């Protein structure tokens, strides 16, 4: 439980490596915001069923207003600011710079 009392926001978490990261962070004790433009509920449900804490958020992170709302909801739900943030680049939604890299 190395991440007990930490919060992780994982984008691209509905499938693939993003889902893998979300599950792993939850296993280590983090509360995880499971964020994706696709349905995040199945992965969030898996985390909760394994006694983890998850907040499913269907968000398009290329939309600034939705991204701000994601952070607001995460803080409001967990009562903490985010201590850890992970990003999974998506081939569906390139960044504004025209690449799929994360910062």
N, C-alpha and C positions, 0 to 999 in steps of 0.2 A: 504494500500500500504506500508506495513512494510518493504518490500524488494526492494523498488525503488532504482535503480542504483546498484543493486547487480546482480551477475551472479551465476547461479546454473548449475552444470553438473549433470545430473541424468542418471545413467546407468540402463539398464534393463527397459527403459522407453517406450517401444513399447506396453506394455500391463500390466495388473495387478497393483500391488502396485506401481511399478515404474512410470507407466502412471498417476496414482492418485497423486503421489508426484509432478510430472512435472506440471500437471494442477494446483495443489494447490499453488506451488511456483510462477507460472505465475500469478495467481489471486492476489497474494500478491505483484506483481510488478517486480519480478525478470525476467531477460532475462534467458531463459532456453535452455541449450544444451540438446536435446532429443536424448539420445545415446542408441543404442541397436544393437545386431547382426541381429535382425529382422528389418523389415522396420519401421523406426521411423516417416515417413512422415505423416501418419494419425493423430497421436497424435500432432505433430508439427502444422499441419494444423488446428486442433481444437483450439489450443492455439492462433494462429494468427487470426482465425475467431472470437475469443472472445477478440480481441484487445490486445493480449499479444505479446511478442517477443520470438521466438523460432528458434533454429538452429538444424535441423535434421541431425544426423550423424550416418551412419551405420558403426559401429566399433565393432571389437572383442577385448574387453578389456584384454583378456588373451595374446594378442600380444603387446609386449612393444612398437614396432614402431608405431602401430596404435594408441595406447594410447597417445603417445607423440604427434602424429599428431592431435588427438582430442583436446588436450590442446592448441596446436598452433592455430588451426582453431577457437577455441572458443575465444581466446584472440584477434586474428586478426579481427574477426567479431564484437565482442562487444567492442573492444578497451579498455578492462579492463582485469586485471588478475582475476582469479576466486575468488570470495569472499565466496562462499559456495559450497560445493561438497557433493552430496548424492550418495549412492550406493545401488543398489538393487541386492542382490545375486541371481545368476541364477543356476538352477539345470542343465542347459545345459552345463555350463562351470565352473567346479570347479576351485578354486584358485590353485596356484602352490603348496600350502602346503597340498592339498588333501582334504580340507574342503570347505564349502560354507559360511564361515564367512567373514564379512567385518571388516576393521580396524577402 
